[in-house]
Amino acid sequence: VTGASFFVFSGALKSSSGYLAKSSIVEDGVMVQITAENMDSLRQALREMKDFTISCGKVDAEDPQEHVRIQWVEDDKNFSKG
């Protein structure tokens, strides 16, 4: 599990790259490169406030190396108050 100050999602990953998706740490955040098709699915999940999982790694790998999970949780209004 990695905590991050921000996330960047890039839909510029080409299907021919051989990757499902790529993730990397950028300063104190995380950048996730995904295909345009996966970006469309991510946008739809965000609009509908649904959880979404991105599997990262090579297409031909047995198991994906990493998972980026976007999870909606209850609103905690007391977080970072002040």
Beta strands, then each sheet from edge to edge (+ up, - down):
strand 1: 7-10
strand 2: 19-26
strand 3: 29-34
strand 4: 52-58
strand 5: 66-70
sheet 1: 1+ 3+ 2- 4+ 5-
end
